[in-house]
Amino acid sequence: MYRYDEFDSRFVHERAEQFRGQVARRLSGELTEDEFKPLRLMNGLYLQLHAYMLRIAIPYGTLSARQLRKLADIARKYDRGYGHFTTRQNLQLHWAHLPNVPDMLKELASVEMHGLQTSGNCVRNVTADQFAGAAADEIEDPRILSEIVRQWSTLHPEFSFLPRKFKFAVSGSTADRAAIMIHDVGIQIVREGGEIGYRVFVGGGLGRTPYIGHEIGHFVAKADILAFFEAVMRVYNEGGRRDNIHKARIKILVHQIGPEEMRARVFREFEDIKKTGTLALPAEEMARIAAYFAPPPFEALFNYSPEHSRALESDADFANWVKTNVHPHKMQGYAIATISLKEIGATPGDCSSDQMDALADLMDEFGQTELRVTHEQNLVLPHMRKKDLYALFKKLGPLGLATANHGLVTDIIACPGLDYCDLANARSISVAQDIARRFADLERQHDLGELKIKISGCINACGHHHVGHIGILGVDRKGVENYQILLGGSGAEDASLGEILGPGFDSNGIVDAVENVIATYKDLRSGKERFLDTYRRVGPAPFKERLYAR
């Protein structure tokens, strides 16, 4: 994995010490909260309902065992002994005490971590496919480009004060596991005529006005990609609205001027930038960075593992886990293991300090140099030997980390909601827990197949409800929590936005409403047709009719 160079390492330490001085001025009263706010946001520190929240960047979702142990230690020492993994592959600590934050940042800096640009009107943490470097269908490791974007965008003088926040995501294959179509800029690595380049989508995003991104660059050469990104950012910086926070994202600009005009403006800037040659990405620099992401020394293994096969035959629980949580690897004899943070009744995305420490120990035991964070709030061990999967599974069980539900109805994405967030209108966590308990029976989950439920506690859509097969949006109805249901969304390569079915339900009725929707699907599906395909075939009418029948 990438190691910070001397400049990066010095920089994050210096920023932590700068913030120590800023915190001291706030505590002494020299700075008001309004004056302190832009300073703390630059370091990823939010003020939420009950306490400060520190958002920690995990670039392209990759962690070492050393970093994971440090996160566990910080959460135990300075917070309440757990962290919350988010849909941007970040980790949030929700109970930070302001006087301790400089020490937290100093400890993060000691393992090449920080909270920089996890907030503010800047380029946020770059996210990527969690199977990077391991997936059987991968064209190229997306973390290479993600690291280049991280270096290029960190404190970029032209883009440090954009009209609004800006998000990049990179996918390394035709299967989109990074939700690139709902990002300000989404990049798909493609191959044409033997050459690898980038397909670039611009103007995606969720929130109050959701949009799917538009293709702006069909095939951008590797050497030109930073020039192309610079062109996109310049068009946005110049044309993005600054008079209305709700209309300031690039998706609004693309919607207002249209994708063709956006494409024309970007290419005009692109051609001008290329004339200078200053942003041509040298092949040797890309190779230097790529070397940091070299694969581990794989063993020469047979694809068939007798140990693995015997365990599948003798342990039904293990077989169920393999069915949902284990994925094909590009090397024979290896597999990718997803570790669900969605134990039935647990808070989606939460991971305790004890669990983090235990996972770091398992990484060492099974020779895993990296752990991945997914935008679906789970974790991944990317290079497991097949013959070790059963031993891993048996050790995950006592930790509450062996839940066999990846991609199933209980693998629910949920934002922190009204339990933590001062922007939320409704709770998300309790709704996710109640739905998971209702559908806890694993045989029932397998019968339903792939079914993605995503829950947000407000219109800002941190829970990605717009792109859930079943999306749930919490709103405020005259002081009462109310939950709207959306159907038909997808954040994958077949990206689509869900449609609101009708009036919402209170906290007591939303689980029954979801059950009603799923029962309708079961009655209408053809064979093993998945929920999303059934919905797209029959449309919303039969779901509405059943759900609102009087």
C-alpha positions as CSV (number, residue, x, y, z in Angstrom):
1,M,0.0,0.0,0.0
2,Y,1.1,3.6,-0.4
3,R,3.4,5.1,2.1
4,Y,3.5,8.8,2.6
5,D,6.8,10.4,1.5
6,E,8.8,12.8,3.6
7,F,6.8,15.8,2.5
8,D,3.4,14.2,3.3
9,S,4.5,12.9,6.6
10,R,5.9,16.3,7.7
11,F,2.8,18.1,6.4
12,V,0.3,16.1,8.4
13,H,2.3,16.5,11.6
14,E,2.6,20.2,11.1
15,R,-1.1,20.5,10.4
16,A,-1.9,18.7,13.6
17,E,0.3,21.1,15.6
18,Q,-1.3,24.1,13.8
19,F,-4.7,22.9,14.9
20,R,-3.5,22.5,18.5
21,G,-2.9,26.3,18.5
22,Q,-6.3,26.9,16.9
23,V,-8.1,24.8,19.5
24,A,-6.2,26.6,22.3
25,R,-7.5,29.9,21.0
26,R,-11.0,28.6,20.8
27,L,-10.9,27.2,24.4
28,S,-9.5,30.5,25.7
29,G,-12.3,32.5,24.0
30,E,-10.0,34.2,21.6
31,L,-11.9,32.6,18.7
32,T,-15.7,32.4,18.6
33,E,-17.4,29.2,17.3
34,D,-18.2,31.0,14.0
35,E,-14.5,31.9,13.6
36,F,-13.3,28.5,14.7
37,K,-15.8,26.6,12.4
38,P,-13.8,26.9,9.1
39,L,-10.6,25.9,10.9
40,R,-12.0,22.8,12.4
41,L,-13.8,21.7,9.2
42,M,-10.5,21.9,7.4
43,N,-9.3,19.2,9.8
44,G,-12.5,17.0,9.6
45,L,-14.0,18.2,12.9
46,Y,-17.8,18.7,13.0
47,L,-20.0,19.9,15.8
48,Q,-23.0,17.5,15.9
49,L,-26.0,17.0,18.2
50,H,-24.2,15.9,21.4
51,A,-20.5,16.4,20.8
52,Y,-17.8,17.0,18.3
53,M,-17.3,14.4,15.6
54,L,-13.9,13.7,14.0
55,R,-14.0,12.3,10.5
56,I,-10.8,10.4,9.6
57,A,-9.8,10.0,5.9
58,I,-9.1,6.5,4.7
59,P,-7.9,7.1,1.1
60,Y,-9.5,4.7,-1.3
61,G,-10.5,2.6,1.7
62,T,-7.2,1.0,2.4
63,L,-5.8,0.4,5.9
64,S,-2.8,-1.4,7.3
65,A,-2.9,-3.5,10.5
66,R,-0.8,-0.8,12.1
67,Q,-3.3,1.9,11.2
68,L,-6.3,-0.2,12.2
69,R,-4.7,-0.7,15.7
70,K,-4.1,3.0,16.0
71,L,-7.8,3.7,15.1
72,A,-8.8,1.2,17.8
73,D,-6.5,2.8,20.3
74,I,-7.8,6.4,19.6
75,A,-11.4,5.3,19.8
76,R,-10.8,3.6,23.1
77,K,-8.7,6.3,24.6
78,Y,-10.5,9.4,23.4
79,D,-14.0,8.3,22.3
80,R,-16.4,5.6,23.4
81,G,-14.6,2.6,22.2
82,Y,-16.0,2.3,18.6
83,G,-16.0,4.0,15.3
84,H,-18.5,4.3,12.4
85,F,-17.4,3.5,8.9
86,T,-19.2,5.6,6.3
87,T,-20.3,5.5,2.7
88,R,-17.1,7.5,1.8
89,Q,-14.8,4.8,3.3
90,N,-14.0,7.2,6.1
91,L,-14.2,6.5,9.9
92,Q,-16.1,8.8,12.2
93,L,-15.7,9.1,15.9
94,H,-18.8,10.7,17.3
95,W,-17.9,11.6,20.8
96,A,-14.7,13.7,20.5
97,H,-13.8,16.1,23.3
98,L,-12.4,19.3,21.9
99,P,-9.3,19.6,24.1
100,N,-8.3,16.0,23.1
101,V,-8.6,16.5,19.3
102,P,-5.1,17.8,18.7
103,D,-3.7,14.7,20.5
104,M,-6.0,12.5,18.3
105,L,-4.7,14.2,15.2
106,K,-1.1,13.8,16.4
107,E,-1.6,10.1,16.9
108,L,-3.2,9.7,13.5
109,A,-0.2,11.5,11.9
110,S,2.1,9.0,13.5
111,V,0.5,6.3,11.2
112,E,0.1,8.5,8.1
113,M,-3.5,9.4,8.7
114,H,-5.5,12.6,9.2
115,G,-8.8,14.3,8.8
116,L,-7.8,16.8,6.1
117,Q,-10.4,17.5,3.4
118,T,-13.0,15.2,4.9
119,S,-15.1,18.4,5.2
120,G,-15.2,21.8,3.6
121,N,-15.7,23.0,0.0
122,C,-12.8,21.1,-1.4
123,V,-12.0,17.7,-3.0
124,R,-13.0,15.1,-0.4
125,N,-11.5,11.7,0.4
126,V,-11.1,9.8,-2.9
127,T,-12.9,6.5,-2.9
128,A,-12.4,3.3,-5.0
129,D,-13.4,-0.3,-5.6
130,Q,-12.8,-2.2,-2.4
131,F,-11.7,-5.2,-4.4
132,A,-8.8,-3.2,-5.9
133,G,-5.8,-5.3,-6.9
134,A,-7.6,-8.5,-6.3
135,A,-10.8,-8.7,-8.4
136,A,-10.9,-11.3,-11.2
137,D,-12.6,-8.8,-13.5
138,E,-10.2,-5.9,-12.8
139,I,-8.6,-4.0,-15.8
140,E,-6.2,-2.0,-13.6
141,D,-5.9,-1.3,-9.9
142,P,-8.0,1.9,-9.3
143,R,-5.9,2.9,-6.3
144,I,-3.1,4.1,-8.5
145,L,-5.2,6.8,-10.0
146,S,-6.9,7.5,-6.7
147,E,-3.5,8.2,-5.1
148,I,-2.6,10.5,-8.0
149,V,-5.8,12.4,-7.5
150,R,-5.2,12.5,-3.7
151,Q,-1.7,14.1,-4.3
152,W,-3.0,16.5,-7.0
153,S,-6.0,17.7,-5.0
154,T,-4.7,18.0,-1.5
155,L,-4.7,21.7,-0.7
156,H,-4.7,22.5,-4.4
157,P,-4.6,26.3,-4.4
158,E,-7.1,26.7,-7.2
159,F,-9.6,24.3,-5.7
160,S,-9.4,24.7,-1.9
161,F,-12.5,27.0,-1.8
162,L,-14.9,25.5,-4.3
163,P,-18.6,26.5,-4.5
164,R,-19.3,23.3,-2.6
165,K,-17.7,19.9,-1.7
166,F,-16.4,17.7,-4.5
167,K,-16.2,13.9,-4.6
168,F,-14.2,11.5,-6.8
169,A,-14.6,7.8,-7.1
170,V,-12.7,5.3,-9.3
171,S,-13.8,1.8,-10.5
172,G,-11.3,-0.7,-11.9
173,S,-13.6,-2.8,-13.9
174,T,-16.9,-2.8,-15.8
175,A,-18.6,-3.9,-12.7
176,D,-19.1,-0.7,-10.6
177,R,-18.4,-1.4,-7.0
178,A,-17.5,2.2,-6.2
179,A,-20.9,3.9,-7.1
180,I,-19.1,6.2,-9.6
181,M,-22.3,7.4,-11.3
182,I,-23.4,9.2,-8.2
183,H,-20.2,11.2,-7.7
184,D,-19.2,14.7,-8.9
185,V,-16.6,12.9,-11.0
186,G,-16.7,9.2,-11.5
187,I,-13.9,7.3,-13.3
188,Q,-14.2,3.9,-15.0
189,I,-10.9,2.4,-16.0
190,V,-11.3,1.0,-19.6
191,R,-9.3,-0.7,-22.3
192,E,-9.5,0.2,-25.9
193,G,-7.3,-1.4,-28.6
194,G,-5.0,-2.7,-26.0
195,E,-4.5,0.7,-24.4
196,I,-5.8,1.5,-20.9
197,G,-7.5,4.9,-20.3
198,Y,-10.3,6.5,-18.4
199,R,-14.0,7.0,-19.0
200,V,-15.1,10.0,-17.0
201,F,-18.6,10.8,-15.7
202,V,-19.4,14.2,-14.4
203,G,-22.4,15.6,-12.5
204,G,-23.7,12.7,-10.4
205,G,-24.8,13.2,-6.8
206,L,-27.6,12.6,-4.4
207,G,-29.0,14.9,-1.7
208,R,-31.9,17.3,-2.2
209,T,-31.6,17.1,-6.1
210,P,-30.3,13.7,-7.1
211,Y,-28.7,13.1,-10.5
212,I,-26.9,10.3,-12.3
213,G,-23.6,11.4,-13.9
214,H,-23.1,12.1,-17.6
215,E,-20.2,10.8,-19.7
216,I,-18.0,13.7,-20.5
217,G,-14.8,11.9,-21.5
218,H,-15.2,8.6,-23.4
219,F,-11.5,7.7,-23.3
220,V,-9.0,10.0,-21.7
221,A,-5.4,8.9,-22.0
222,K,-3.4,8.3,-18.9
223,A,-1.0,11.1,-19.5
224,D,-3.9,13.6,-19.9
225,I,-6.1,12.6,-17.0
226,L,-4.9,15.4,-14.6
227,A,-5.3,18.0,-17.3
228,F,-8.9,16.7,-17.9
229,F,-9.7,16.8,-14.1
230,E,-8.3,20.3,-14.0
231,A,-10.5,21.3,-16.8
232,V,-13.6,19.9,-15.1
233,M,-12.7,21.7,-11.9
234,R,-12.1,25.0,-13.6
235,V,-15.4,24.9,-15.4
236,Y,-17.1,24.2,-12.1
237,N,-15.2,26.8,-10.1
238,E,-16.1,29.4,-12.7
239,G,-19.7,28.4,-13.4
240,G,-20.9,26.8,-10.1
241,R,-23.3,28.9,-8.1
242,R,-22.1,30.5,-4.9
243,D,-25.3,32.3,-4.0
244,N,-27.3,29.3,-3.0
245,I,-25.8,26.4,-1.0
246,H,-28.5,24.0,-2.3
247,K,-27.7,24.8,-6.0
248,A,-23.9,24.9,-5.7
249,R,-22.9,21.4,-6.7
250,I,-21.5,20.5,-10.1
251,K,-24.6,18.4,-10.8
252,I,-26.7,21.5,-10.8
253,L,-24.4,23.2,-13.3
254,V,-24.5,20.2,-15.6
255,H,-28.3,20.0,-15.3
256,Q,-28.7,23.7,-16.1
257,I,-26.4,24.0,-19.1
258,G,-26.8,20.4,-20.2
259,P,-24.2,17.6,-20.7
260,E,-23.3,18.7,-24.2
261,E,-22.5,22.2,-23.2
262,M,-20.6,20.9,-20.2
263,R,-18.6,18.6,-22.4
264,A,-17.8,21.5,-24.8
265,R,-16.7,23.8,-21.9
266,V,-14.5,21.1,-20.4
267,F,-12.8,20.3,-23.7
268,R,-12.1,23.9,-24.4
269,E,-10.3,24.1,-21.0
270,F,-8.7,20.8,-21.6
271,E,-7.2,21.8,-24.9
272,D,-5.8,25.0,-23.4
273,I,-4.3,23.2,-20.5
274,K,-2.7,20.6,-22.7
275,K,-0.9,23.3,-24.8
276,T,1.2,24.2,-21.7
277,G,2.2,20.6,-21.1
278,T,2.5,21.4,-17.4
279,L,-0.1,18.8,-16.3
280,A,1.0,15.9,-18.5
281,L,1.3,13.0,-16.2
282,P,4.8,11.4,-16.7
283,A,4.7,7.6,-17.2
284,E,7.6,7.2,-14.8
285,E,5.6,9.0,-12.1
286,M,2.6,6.8,-12.6
287,A,4.9,3.8,-12.5
288,R,6.5,5.0,-9.3
289,I,3.2,5.2,-7.6
290,A,2.0,2.0,-9.1
291,A,5.0,0.2,-7.5
292,Y,3.5,1.0,-4.1
293,F,0.5,-1.0,-5.0
294,A,2.3,-4.1,-6.2
295,P,0.5,-7.3,-5.3
296,P,1.7,-9.4,-2.4
297,P,4.0,-12.4,-3.2
298,F,1.2,-14.8,-4.1
299,E,1.9,-18.5,-3.6
300,A,1.5,-20.9,-6.5
301,L,-1.7,-22.7,-5.5
302,F,-4.2,-24.9,-7.1
303,N,-7.6,-23.5,-7.5
304,Y,-9.1,-26.5,-5.7
305,S,-8.4,-26.6,-2.0
306,P,-9.4,-29.9,-0.2
307,E,-9.5,-28.1,3.1
308,H,-11.9,-25.6,1.7
309,S,-14.1,-28.2,0.1
310,R,-14.3,-30.4,3.2
311,A,-15.3,-27.3,5.3
312,L,-18.1,-26.4,2.8
313,E,-19.5,-29.9,3.0
314,S,-19.3,-30.3,6.8
315,D,-20.4,-26.8,8.0
316,A,-23.6,-25.3,6.6
317,D,-22.9,-21.9,8.3
318,F,-19.6,-21.7,6.6
319,A,-21.1,-22.6,3.3
320,N,-23.7,-19.9,3.7
321,W,-21.0,-17.3,4.5
322,V,-18.9,-18.4,1.4
323,K,-22.0,-18.1,-0.8
324,T,-22.5,-14.4,0.0
325,N,-19.3,-13.0,1.5
326,V,-16.6,-14.7,-0.6
327,H,-15.8,-13.4,-4.1
328,P,-13.6,-14.5,-7.0
329,H,-9.9,-13.5,-6.9
330,K,-7.6,-13.0,-9.9
331,M,-5.2,-15.5,-8.6
332,Q,-6.1,-19.2,-8.4
333,G,-6.2,-20.6,-4.9
334,Y,-7.1,-17.2,-3.5
335,A,-10.4,-15.4,-2.6
336,I,-11.7,-12.1,-1.5
337,A,-13.5,-12.1,1.9
338,T,-16.1,-9.5,2.9
339,I,-16.5,-9.0,6.6
340,S,-20.0,-7.8,7.3
341,L,-20.5,-5.0,9.9
342,K,-24.2,-5.8,9.8
343,E,-24.7,-8.3,12.5
344,I,-28.4,-8.6,13.2
345,G,-29.5,-5.9,15.6
346,A,-26.2,-4.1,15.4
347,T,-25.6,-0.5,14.1
348,P,-24.6,-0.7,10.4
349,G,-21.0,0.4,9.9
350,D,-20.0,0.4,13.6
351,C,-16.9,-1.4,14.6
352,S,-15.6,-1.5,18.2
353,S,-12.0,-1.0,19.3
354,D,-11.9,-4.6,20.4
355,Q,-13.1,-5.8,17.0
356,M,-10.5,-3.5,15.2
357,D,-7.7,-4.9,17.3
358,A,-8.8,-8.4,16.7
359,L,-9.0,-7.8,12.9
360,A,-5.5,-6.4,13.0
361,D,-4.4,-9.6,14.7
362,L,-6.1,-11.7,12.1
363,M,-4.5,-9.7,9.3
364,D,-1.1,-10.6,10.8
365,E,-2.1,-14.2,11.3
366,F,-3.3,-14.7,7.7
367,G,-0.7,-12.6,6.0
368,Q,-3.0,-9.8,5.1
369,T,-1.1,-6.5,4.6
370,E,-4.2,-4.6,3.9
371,L,-7.8,-4.3,5.0
372,R,-10.4,-2.5,2.8
373,V,-13.3,-0.4,3.8
374,T,-16.3,-0.5,1.5
375,H,-18.8,2.3,0.6
376,E,-21.5,-0.2,1.8
377,Q,-20.0,0.0,5.3
378,N,-18.3,-3.3,5.4
379,L,-14.7,-4.5,5.5
380,V,-12.7,-6.7,3.1
381,L,-9.7,-8.9,3.4
382,P,-8.6,-8.9,-0.3
383,H,-6.0,-11.7,-0.6
384,M,-7.2,-14.7,1.5
385,R,-5.9,-18.2,0.6
386,K,-8.9,-20.4,0.0
387,K,-7.5,-23.0,2.4
388,D,-7.5,-20.4,5.2
389,L,-11.1,-19.2,4.8
390,Y,-12.6,-21.7,7.2
391,A,-10.1,-20.8,9.9
392,L,-10.8,-17.1,9.4
393,F,-14.6,-17.7,9.5
394,K,-14.3,-19.6,12.8
395,K,-12.3,-16.8,14.3
396,L,-14.7,-14.1,13.1
397,G,-17.7,-15.7,14.7
398,P,-16.9,-14.9,18.4
399,L,-16.2,-11.3,17.3
400,G,-19.7,-10.9,15.8
401,L,-18.1,-10.5,12.4
402,A,-19.1,-13.7,10.6
403,T,-22.6,-12.6,9.5
404,A,-23.4,-14.2,6.2
405,N,-25.5,-11.4,4.6
406,H,-23.4,-9.5,2.1
407,G,-25.7,-8.1,-0.5
408,L,-28.8,-9.5,1.2
409,V,-31.8,-7.7,2.7
410,T,-30.1,-7.3,6.1
411,D,-26.9,-5.8,4.7
412,I,-28.4,-2.3,5.1
413,I,-26.6,1.0,4.6
414,A,-27.6,3.6,7.2
415,C,-26.4,7.0,8.1
416,P,-26.0,8.0,11.8
417,G,-29.3,9.8,11.6
418,L,-31.0,11.7,14.4
419,D,-29.1,9.7,17.0
420,Y,-26.0,11.8,16.2
421,C,-26.4,14.3,13.3
422,D,-27.7,17.8,13.8
423,L,-28.9,17.9,10.2
424,A,-31.1,14.8,10.5
425,N,-34.9,14.8,10.7
426,A,-35.3,11.1,11.7
427,R,-33.5,8.1,13.1
428,S,-31.8,5.7,10.7
429,I,-30.1,3.3,13.0
430,S,-33.1,2.0,14.8
431,V,-35.1,1.5,11.6
432,A,-32.2,-0.5,10.1
433,Q,-32.0,-2.6,13.2
434,D,-35.7,-3.3,13.2
435,I,-35.7,-4.3,9.5
436,A,-32.7,-6.6,10.0
437,R,-34.5,-8.3,13.0
438,R,-37.6,-8.8,10.9
439,F,-35.7,-10.5,8.1
440,A,-33.1,-12.3,10.3
441,D,-33.9,-15.8,9.1
442,L,-31.1,-16.6,6.7
443,E,-33.1,-19.1,4.6
444,R,-35.6,-16.3,3.9
445,Q,-32.7,-13.9,3.1
446,H,-31.3,-16.3,0.5
447,D,-34.7,-16.8,-1.0
448,L,-35.0,-13.1,-1.5
449,G,-31.6,-12.8,-3.1
450,E,-29.8,-9.6,-3.8
451,L,-31.8,-6.8,-2.2
452,K,-30.1,-3.5,-1.2
453,I,-31.9,-1.4,1.4
454,K,-30.4,2.1,2.1
455,I,-31.6,4.5,4.7
456,S,-31.0,8.2,5.2
457,G,-32.2,10.3,8.1
458,C,-32.5,13.5,6.0
459,I,-32.5,14.8,2.4
460,N,-28.7,15.0,2.4
461,A,-28.7,11.3,1.5
462,C,-25.6,10.1,3.4
463,G,-27.3,6.7,3.5
464,H,-27.6,6.7,-0.4
465,H,-31.4,6.1,-0.2
466,H,-31.9,7.3,-3.7
467,V,-30.0,4.3,-5.1
468,G,-31.3,1.6,-2.9
469,H,-33.4,-1.2,-4.4
470,I,-35.5,-0.1,-1.5
471,G,-34.6,3.3,-0.3
472,I,-36.0,4.9,3.0
473,L,-35.9,8.6,3.6
474,G,-36.6,10.0,7.1
475,V,-38.4,13.3,7.1
476,D,-40.0,15.5,9.7
477,R,-43.8,15.7,9.6
478,K,-44.9,18.4,12.1
479,G,-42.4,17.2,14.7
480,V,-43.0,13.5,14.0
481,E,-40.5,11.1,12.3
482,N,-41.9,10.0,9.0
483,Y,-40.3,7.6,6.5
484,Q,-40.8,7.7,2.7
485,I,-40.2,4.6,0.6
486,L,-38.4,4.8,-2.7
487,L,-38.1,1.8,-5.1
488,G,-35.9,1.0,-8.1
489,G,-32.6,2.7,-7.3
490,S,-29.2,1.3,-8.1
491,G,-25.7,2.6,-7.4
492,A,-24.0,0.0,-9.6
493,E,-23.2,0.0,-13.3
494,D,-26.9,0.0,-14.0
495,A,-27.3,3.1,-12.0
496,S,-30.8,4.5,-11.5
497,L,-32.6,6.7,-9.0
498,G,-35.5,5.3,-7.0
499,E,-39.0,6.6,-7.2
500,I,-41.0,7.7,-4.1
501,L,-44.1,5.5,-3.9
502,G,-46.3,7.8,-1.9
503,P,-47.0,9.0,1.6
504,G,-44.6,8.0,4.3
505,F,-45.0,5.8,7.4
506,D,-44.3,6.4,11.1
507,S,-41.5,4.6,12.9
508,N,-44.0,1.9,14.0
509,G,-45.2,1.3,10.4
510,I,-42.1,1.5,8.3
511,V,-41.0,-2.1,8.9
512,D,-44.4,-3.5,8.0
513,A,-44.4,-1.3,4.9
514,V,-41.0,-2.8,3.8
515,E,-42.4,-6.3,4.5
516,N,-45.4,-5.4,2.3
517,V,-43.1,-4.3,-0.6
518,I,-41.1,-7.4,-0.3
519,A,-44.2,-9.6,-0.3
520,T,-45.4,-7.9,-3.4
521,Y,-42.0,-8.6,-5.1
522,K,-42.3,-12.3,-4.1
523,D,-45.7,-12.6,-5.7
524,L,-44.6,-10.8,-8.9
525,R,-41.1,-12.2,-9.5
526,S,-40.3,-14.6,-12.3
527,G,-38.2,-17.5,-11.1
528,K,-35.1,-16.3,-9.2
529,E,-35.5,-12.8,-10.6
530,R,-33.9,-10.2,-8.3
531,F,-36.0,-7.4,-6.7
532,L,-34.6,-4.7,-8.9
533,D,-35.3,-6.5,-12.1
534,T,-38.9,-7.3,-11.0
535,Y,-39.5,-3.7,-10.2
536,R,-38.1,-2.5,-13.5
537,R,-40.3,-5.0,-15.3
538,V,-43.6,-4.3,-13.6
539,G,-43.2,-0.7,-12.5
540,P,-44.4,1.0,-9.3
541,A,-48.1,0.5,-9.8
542,P,-48.6,-2.9,-8.2
543,F,-46.4,-1.9,-5.2
544,K,-48.4,1.2,-4.7
545,E,-51.7,-0.6,-4.9
546,R,-50.7,-3.2,-2.3
547,L,-48.9,-0.7,0.0
548,Y,-51.7,1.8,0.1
549,A,-54.7,-0.5,-0.2
550,R,-57.6,0.6,2.0
